[in-house]
Amino acid sequence: MRQALISIMVLLLCSQPALALQGAAGTASAALQVSDAWMRALPPGQPTAAAYLTLKNVSESPILLVEISASVASRVEIHESVQEDGMWRMRAMPRMELAAGQSLSLEPGGIHLMMFGMQRSPQPGQQFQFEFTLASGETVSATANVRATGASSAHRHH
């Protein structure tokens, strides 16, 4: 009987750290998920580029995306392509709110990321990093793949 009690106590004590780690990992999960990030390869000397991806708010509350940085650019902005007076124009969006559970695809001809001050010309097969900052201070990193030019439908502005 005593041996059985000791075995149960050891089992309970050993399982507690595992449960604590599992709980910590669950609470550390990001409210924002970023997937399918990509951009087209660039010719040498191109100062700007566009990137595309899918954002998903996996939390139960709205989130506000306030800043984005990229390892290959000095500045990143969210841009929206809009038609005004028969002309397509890009308009910067200083912030982007995603409702609880909302997904948003950033794609050619619509909302996209505009990168300025390209530090190098990404080539097919290379990868680079984005960091997304929410109003809560939370940051989320994502890797983007560089695709060959013409790998997707043409973007109206680039």
C-alpha positions in Angstrom: 0.0 0.0 0.0 2.8 2.4 1.0 4.6 1.6 -2.3 1.4 2.4 -4.3 1.0 5.8 -2.5 4.6 6.7 -3.2 4.3 5.7 -6.9 1.2 7.9 -7.2 2.8 10.9 -5.5 5.9 10.6 -7.8 3.7 10.4 -10.8 1.7 13.5 -9.8 4.9 15.5 -9.0 6.5 14.5 -12.3 3.4 15.4 -14.3 3.0 18.9 -12.8 5.9 20.6 -14.6 4.7 19.1 -17.9 1.3 20.5 -17.3 2.7 23.9 -16.4 4.8 24.0 -19.6 1.9 23.0 -21.7 -0.2 25.8 -20.2 2.6 28.3 -20.7 2.9 27.3 -24.3 -0.8 27.7 -24.8 -0.9 31.2 -23.4 2.1 32.2 -25.4 0.4 31.5 -28.7 0.1 34.6 -30.9 -3.2 36.3 -31.7 -2.1 36.8 -35.3 -1.1 34.0 -37.7 0.7 34.8 -40.9 0.8 32.3 -43.7 1.7 32.0 -47.4 4.1 35.1 -47.4 5.8 35.7 -50.7 7.2 38.3 -53.1 8.5 38.3 -56.7 12.2 38.3 -57.5 13.5 41.8 -58.3 16.0 43.1 -60.8 19.1 44.7 -59.4 18.6 48.3 -58.1 14.8 48.1 -57.7 14.1 50.4 -54.6 10.6 49.1 -53.9 8.8 45.8 -53.9 5.4 44.4 -52.9 4.8 41.3 -50.7 1.7 39.2 -50.3 0.4 36.9 -47.5 -2.6 35.9 -45.5 -3.3 37.3 -42.0 -5.6 35.6 -39.5 -6.8 36.8 -36.1 -7.0 33.6 -34.1 -8.1 35.4 -30.9 -11.5 36.1 -29.6 -10.9 39.9 -29.7 -10.1 42.4 -32.4 -6.4 43.1 -33.0 -4.7 46.1 -34.4 -1.6 45.7 -36.6 0.4 48.9 -36.1 3.9 48.2 -37.5 5.7 45.9 -39.9 9.4 45.5 -40.6 11.2 43.3 -43.1 14.8 42.1 -43.2 15.3 43.3 -46.8 13.7 46.8 -46.6 14.2 50.0 -44.6 10.4 50.6 -44.4 7.2 48.5 -44.8 3.7 50.0 -45.3 0.3 48.4 -45.8 -1.1 49.6 -49.1 -4.5 49.4 -50.6 -5.1 49.5 -54.4 -8.2 51.6 -55.1 -9.8 52.9 -58.3 -10.4 56.7 -58.3 -11.6 58.6 -61.3 -10.9 55.6 -63.6 -7.3 55.4 -62.3 -5.7 52.7 -60.1 -3.9 54.3 -57.1 -2.2 53.0 -54.0 -3.2 54.4 -50.6 -1.2 53.8 -47.5 -3.1 52.3 -44.5 -1.4 53.4 -41.3 -3.0 50.6 -39.3 -5.0 47.5 -40.0 -7.7 46.1 -37.7 -8.7 42.4 -37.9 -11.9 41.3 -36.2 -12.0 38.2 -34.0 -11.5 35.2 -36.3 -11.1 37.3 -39.4 -8.8 36.2 -42.2 -7.5 38.6 -44.8 -5.5 37.8 -48.0 -3.1 40.4 -49.1 -2.7 39.8 -52.9 -1.8 41.5 -56.1 -4.3 44.2 -57.1 -5.6 44.6 -53.6 -4.3 45.1 -50.1 -0.5 44.3 -50.0 2.7 45.2 -48.2 4.8 47.8 -49.9 8.5 47.7 -49.1 10.7 50.7 -49.5 14.5 51.0 -49.5 15.2 47.5 -50.6 18.7 46.6 -49.2 19.2 43.8 -51.8 17.5 42.3 -54.8 15.8 39.1 -53.6 16.2 36.2 -56.0 14.0 33.1 -56.6 14.3 30.5 -53.8 15.6 33.0 -51.2 13.7 33.8 -48.0 13.4 36.9 -45.8 11.8 37.8 -42.5 8.9 40.0 -41.6 8.0 41.1 -38.1 4.5 42.3 -37.3 3.7 44.4 -34.2 0.3 44.6 -32.7 -1.1 47.5 -30.6 -0.8 45.1 -27.6 3.0 45.1 -28.1 2.9 41.4 -29.2 5.2 40.7 -32.2 4.9 37.9 -34.7 7.6 36.8 -37.1 7.0 35.2 -40.5 9.2 34.0 -43.3 8.5 35.0 -46.9 9.6 33.1 -50.0 10.9 34.8 -53.1 9.2 33.6 -56.4 10.3 33.9 -59.9 8.8 36.9 -61.8 5.5 35.9 -63.4 4.9 33.2 -60.8 1.5 34.7 -60.0 -1.0 37.0 -61.7 0.3 40.5 -62.6 0.0 43.2 -60.1 -1.5 46.4 -61.5 1.2 48.7 -60.1 4.5 47.0 -60.0 
